[in-house]
């Protein structure tokens, strides 16, 4: 099932794609796609309903973030060995974990803010994991029992804030609009092999990142199990799992986003995002 949220910011309604690819309003069945509804019971209810009987929605409406108000937005750093190499870092022996503020969450096609004083704004196409139930101290082979689905994430990063201003990476990862997610929340039954999905990101029409989830150092099941040892995870939590090579920081010379730049990113079966950088 492919779920999404449509409408003006703060007024989105939940929707789903029916078997013919038409957008259907599911707000009569669930209030929103949020921690209260993003669970296996809700998905079972939706899967058993004839979506074609629900009102059709316009494809011209704004697409919001595919999740509203998640409890946590957890991220994994340097999870592709070739990306670690381009940044001059060794491949990690354990997952590098940081957080993105939930207030950074943005619609997949919304503008990305570049503020005065920002010098090194960068892009990162990533696979996002959506948790479907309470997850704590689980083994790797239990992870799929706790994963509801997946989504596309752009882990926008201000590298000066992240690296040069001391402290935790969270500073460079959490400004408003730095967390576009969606367009779709795709339930895991729609994906044959999560560890073999093509990924790409273009800036101003030029290919910057080309990758595949098969080259992740730590795969989806390992990441969920690993995190559950250090923190409980709840329904609706997002985990973004790292990026392949081709980020601006790794280029020689380095290249960063500026006012007016456009980005198009996609992951196989998860859809695409199209956003523009806009100066405030």
C-alpha positions in Angstrom: 0.0 0.0 0.0 1.2 3.5 -0.8 0.0 6.2 1.6 0.5 9.9 1.5 -0.9 13.2 2.9 -2.4 15.9 0.6 -3.3 19.5 1.2 -1.9 22.8 2.5 0.7 22.7 5.2 -0.9 21.9 8.5 -4.2 20.9 6.8 -3.2 17.8 5.1 -5.6 14.8 4.8 -4.5 11.2 4.5 -4.8 9.5 1.2 -3.9 6.2 -0.5 -3.3 5.0 -4.1 -5.9 2.5 -5.1 -5.1 -0.5 -7.4 -5.6 1.7 -10.4 -3.2 4.3 -9.2 -5.9 6.8 -8.3 -5.7 9.0 -5.2 -8.4 8.2 -2.6 -9.3 10.2 0.4 -9.0 7.9 3.5 -9.8 10.5 6.1 -13.2 8.7 6.8 -11.1 5.7 7.9 -8.2 7.3 9.7 -7.7 10.9 10.9 -4.1 11.2 9.8 -0.8 9.3 9.2 0.7 9.8 12.6 2.0 7.8 15.6 -1.6 7.0 16.6 -2.5 5.3 13.3 0.8 4.1 11.9 0.6 0.5 13.1 -0.1 -2.9 11.7 -3.8 -2.9 12.9 -4.5 0.2 10.9 -2.8 -1.2 7.8 -4.8 -4.4 8.0 -8.0 -2.4 8.2 -7.0 -0.3 5.2 -5.9 -3.3 3.1 -9.3 -4.9 3.7 -11.3 -1.9 2.5 -12.4 -1.2 -1.1 -10.5 2.0 -1.7 -12.2 2.6 -5.0 -15.4 3.4 -3.1 -13.8 6.4 -1.5 -13.7 10.0 -2.9 -11.1 10.6 -5.5 -8.6 13.4 -4.9 -6.9 15.7 -7.4 -3.3 14.9 -8.4 -2.7 18.7 -8.4 -2.8 19.1 -4.6 0.3 19.7 -2.6 1.9 16.6 -1.2 2.8 16.9 2.5 5.3 14.9 4.5 4.1 11.2 4.6 4.1 11.2 8.4 2.7 13.9 10.7 4.4 14.6 14.0 6.6 11.5 14.5 8.1 11.0 18.0 11.7 10.6 16.7 13.7 11.2 13.6 16.8 9.1 13.9 19.6 9.1 11.4 22.6 6.8 10.5 25.8 8.5 9.3 28.5 7.2 6.9 26.6 4.0 6.1 28.0 3.5 2.6 31.7 2.8 2.5 32.3 4.8 -0.7 30.5 7.8 0.8 32.7 7.5 3.9 35.8 7.4 1.6 34.7 10.6 -0.3 34.5 12.5 3.0 37.9 11.2 4.2 36.5 9.1 7.0 37.0 5.4 7.7 34.1 3.1 7.3 32.5 2.8 10.8 32.7 -0.5 12.7 29.3 0.3 14.3 26.5 2.6 13.1 27.0 6.3 13.7 23.8 7.6 15.2 22.5 11.1 15.3 19.1 12.9 15.5 17.3 15.3 13.2 14.8 17.6 14.9 11.2 16.6 14.0 10.6 20.3 13.2 12.9 19.8 10.1 10.3 17.6 8.4 9.1 19.0 5.1 6.9 18.0 2.2 8.8 16.2 -0.6 8.3 19.0 -3.1 8.4 22.0 -0.7 11.1 24.6 -0.8 14.3 24.2 1.1 15.3 27.2 3.1 18.8 28.7 2.8 19.3 31.3 5.5 21.8 34.2 5.8 25.1 32.8 7.0 24.6 29.4 5.5 27.7 28.6 3.4 27.7 24.8 2.9 24.2 23.4 2.3 24.4 19.9 1.0 22.1 17.1 -0.3 21.8 13.4 0.7 19.3 10.9 -0.9 18.4 8.3 1.7 16.1 5.3 2.5 13.8 6.0 5.4 12.5 3.2 7.7 9.0 3.7 9.3 8.5 1.8 12.6 5.1 0.1 13.1 5.1 -0.9 16.8 7.0 -0.6 20.1 10.5 -1.8 19.5 13.0 -2.4 22.3 15.9 -4.8 22.7 15.0 -6.9 19.7 17.2 -9.3 17.7 18.1 -8.7 14.0 15.7 -11.5 12.9 12.8 -9.7 14.7 13.3 -6.4 12.9 10.8 -7.0 10.1 8.1 -7.6 12.7 8.5 -4.0 13.8 9.0 -2.3 10.4 5.8 -0.9 8.9 7.3 0.5 5.7 9.7 2.8 4.0 10.0 6.3 2.5 12.3 8.5 0.6 14.3 11.1 2.6 16.6 14.0 1.7 18.9 14.4 4.6 19.7 18.1 3.9 22.8 19.1 5.8 24.6 22.4 6.5 28.2 21.1 6.6 29.8 24.1 8.4 27.2 23.8 11.2 27.5 20.1 11.3 31.3 19.8 11.3 33.0 23.1 12.1 30.8 24.5 14.8 31.6 21.9 17.4 29.2 19.6 19.3 26.8 17.1 17.7 25.9 16.7 14.0 22.3 17.6 14.9 23.1 21.3 14.5 23.7 20.9 10.8 20.8 18.5 10.2 17.8 20.1 11.9 17.0 23.5 10.5 13.4 23.9 9.3 12.9 22.2 5.9 16.0 20.0 6.2 14.0 16.8 6.4 11.8 16.3 3.3 10.1 12.9 3.5 7.9 11.1 1.1 6.0 11.4 -1.2 4.7 8.0 -0.2 4.9 5.8 2.9 5.2 2.4 1.1 4.3 -0.6 3.2 6.9 -3.3 3.1 4.8 -5.8 1.2 5.1 -3.6 -1.9 8.9 -4.0 -2.0 10.5 -7.3 -3.1 14.0 -6.6 -1.8 14.6 -3.6 0.4 18.4 -4.3 0.2 18.4 -3.8 -3.6 16.8 -0.5 -4.5 18.3 2.0 -7.0 18.9 5.5 -5.7 19.7 8.8 -7.4 19.9 12.6 -6.9 20.2 15.4 -9.5 21.1 19.0 -8.8 19.9 21.4 -11.6 19.5 18.5 -13.9 23.0 17.1 -13.4 23.4 13.6 -11.8 25.2 13.9 -8.5 24.4 10.7 -6.7 23.9 7.2 -8.0 23.7 4.3 -5.6 21.9 1.2 -4.4 20.8 0.1 -1.0 22.7 -3.1 -1.5 25.9 -1.3 -0.7 24.9 -0.2 2.8 27.4 -1.2 5.4 24.6 -1.9 7.9 21.3 -3.1 6.4 17.8 -2.3 7.5 17.3 -5.2 9.9 20.6 -4.6 11.6 20.0 -0.9 12.1 16.6 -1.4 13.7 17.9 -4.1 16.0 21.0 -2.0 16.9 19.0 1.1 17.7 16.6 -0.8 19.9 19.4 -1.6 22.2 20.0 2.1 23.0 16.5 3.6 22.8 12.9 2.3 22.4 11.3 3.0 19.1 7.6 3.8 18.7 5.1 3.6 15.9 5.6 6.4 13.4 9.3 6.9 14.3 11.5 7.5 11.2 15.0 6.2 10.8 17.0 7.5 7.8 19.8 5.1 6.9 22.7 7.0 5.2 23.6 8.2 1.7 25.6 6.9 -1.2 28.6 8.9 -2.7 28.1 12.1 -4.6 27.5 14.7 -1.9 28.7 18.2 -2.4 31.1 18.0 0.5 33.0 15.1 -1.2 33.6 16.9 -4.5 36.9 18.5 -5.5 36.3 21.4 -5.4 33.4 21.1 -3.0 30.0 22.2 -4.3 27.1 23.4 -2.2 23.5 24.4 -2.8 22.6 28.1 -3.5 19.5 30.1 -3.9 17.5 28.9 -6.9 19.1 25.4 -7.2 16.7 22.5 -7.8 16.9 18.9 -6.7 15.3 15.8 -8.0 15.8 12.6 -6.0 14.3 9.1 -6.3 14.5 5.6 -4.9 13.1 2.7 -6.8 9.5 1.9 -5.8 9.4 4.8 -3.3 8.7 7.7 -5.7 10.6 11.0 -6.2 11.1 14.4 -4.7 11.5 17.7 -6.5 12.4 20.7 -4.5 13.9 24.2 -4.9 16.4 26.1 -2.6 15.0 29.5 -1.6 16.8 32.2 0.3 15.1 33.7 3.3 
